[in-house]
């Protein structure tokens, strides 16, 4: 949150460069979606099945960065 108008405009410009702010899900909200962009329900992302599935996908594709990013994301969710 910010109360500074100039900072708000700067942040909005950054967000607008990534997201089409006039669109809503289930439309594609990313301006330049990656080849494997997917969405999931928040409750699904917190389910017991989500983390093992994410680990398996990362291992299958040899993507260590995705594996670490998913772990960091889930750790942040758990620790608040």
MIKEFI-801511 format. One record per residue (C-alpha): residue number from 1; residue in three letters; x, y, z. Coordinates in steps of 0.2 Angstrom, whole numbers, plus 2048, in hexadecimal, padded with zeros to 3 digits. Layout:
! residues N
+-----+------+-----+-----+-----+
| pos | code |   u |   v |   w |
+-----+------+-----+-----+-----+
| NUM |  ALA |   X |   Y |   Z |
...
+-----+------+-----+-----+-----+
***
This chain:
! residues 80
+-----+------+-----+-----+-----+
| pos | code |   u |   v |   w |
+-----+------+-----+-----+-----+
|   1 |  UNK | 800 | 800 | 800 |
|   2 |  UNK | 805 | 812 | 7FD |
|   3 |  UNK | 7FE | 823 | 800 |
|   4 |  UNK | 80A | 82B | 7F3 |
|   5 |  UNK | 801 | 82E | 7E3 |
|   6 |  UNK | 812 | 82E | 7D9 |
|   7 |  UNK | 817 | 81D | 7E0 |
|   8 |  UNK | 805 | 816 | 7DD |
|   9 |  UNK | 806 | 81B | 7CB |
|  10 |  UNK | 818 | 813 | 7C9 |
|  11 |  UNK | 812 | 803 | 7D1 |
|  12 |  UNK | 802 | 803 | 7C6 |
|  13 |  UNK | 80D | 805 | 7B7 |
|  14 |  UNK | 818 | 7F7 | 7BC |
|  15 |  UNK | 809 | 7EC | 7BF |
|  16 |  UNK | 800 | 7F1 | 7AF |
|  17 |  UNK | 810 | 7EC | 7A5 |
|  18 |  UNK | 80D | 7DA | 7AB |
|  19 |  UNK | 7FA | 7D9 | 7AD |
|  20 |  UNK | 7EC | 7DF | 7A1 |
|  21 |  UNK | 7E3 | 7E8 | 7AF |
|  22 |  UNK | 7D3 | 7E9 | 7A5 |
|  23 |  UNK | 7D1 | 7D6 | 7A5 |
|  24 |  UNK | 7CC | 7CA | 7B2 |
|  25 |  UNK | 7CE | 7B8 | 7B5 |
|  26 |  UNK | 7CA | 7AC | 7AD |
|  27 |  UNK | 7D0 | 7B6 | 79E |
|  28 |  UNK | 7E3 | 7B7 | 79B |
|  29 |  UNK | 7E8 | 7C5 | 7A6 |
|  30 |  UNK | 7FB | 7C5 | 7A2 |
|  31 |  UNK | 801 | 7D0 | 794 |
|  32 |  UNK | 80F | 7C3 | 78F |
|  33 |  UNK | 80A | 7B2 | 797 |
|  34 |  UNK | 817 | 7A5 | 798 |
|  35 |  UNK | 815 | 795 | 78E |
|  36 |  UNK | 80F | 78C | 79D |
|  37 |  UNK | 805 | 799 | 7A7 |
|  38 |  UNK | 7F7 | 791 | 7B1 |
|  39 |  UNK | 7EC | 797 | 7BF |
|  40 |  UNK | 7E5 | 78D | 7CE |
|  41 |  UNK | 7D9 | 791 | 7DB |
|  42 |  UNK | 7E1 | 797 | 7EB |
|  43 |  UNK | 7DA | 789 | 7F6 |
|  44 |  UNK | 7E1 | 77C | 7E9 |
|  45 |  UNK | 7F2 | 785 | 7EB |
|  46 |  UNK | 7F2 | 782 | 7FE |
|  47 |  UNK | 7EC | 770 | 7FC |
|  48 |  UNK | 7F6 | 761 | 802 |
|  49 |  UNK | 7F8 | 75B | 7EF |
|  50 |  UNK | 7FE | 76C | 7E8 |
|  51 |  UNK | 810 | 76C | 7EF |
|  52 |  UNK | 814 | 75A | 7EA |
|  53 |  UNK | 80D | 75D | 7D9 |
|  54 |  UNK | 817 | 76D | 7D7 |
|  55 |  UNK | 827 | 764 | 7DC |
|  56 |  UNK | 824 | 756 | 7D0 |
|  57 |  UNK | 821 | 762 | 7C1 |
|  58 |  UNK | 831 | 76B | 7C6 |
|  59 |  UNK | 83B | 75B | 7C7 |
|  60 |  UNK | 834 | 754 | 7B7 |
|  61 |  UNK | 839 | 764 | 7AD |
|  62 |  UNK | 849 | 766 | 7B6 |
|  63 |  UNK | 844 | 778 | 7BC |
|  64 |  UNK | 84D | 77A | 7CC |
|  65 |  UNK | 848 | 78D | 7CC |
|  66 |  UNK | 836 | 788 | 7CB |
|  67 |  UNK | 838 | 77C | 7D9 |
|  68 |  UNK | 841 | 789 | 7E4 |
|  69 |  UNK | 834 | 797 | 7E0 |
|  70 |  UNK | 825 | 78B | 7E4 |
|  71 |  UNK | 82E | 787 | 7F5 |
|  72 |  UNK | 831 | 799 | 7F9 |
|  73 |  UNK | 81F | 79E | 7F4 |
|  74 |  UNK | 817 | 790 | 7FF |
|  75 |  UNK | 823 | 794 | 80E |
|  76 |  UNK | 81D | 7A7 | 80D |
|  77 |  UNK | 80B | 7A1 | 80D |
|  78 |  UNK | 80E | 796 | 81C |
|  79 |  UNK | 818 | 7A3 | 826 |
|  80 |  UNK | 80C | 7B1 | 822 |
+-----+------+-----+-----+-----+
***
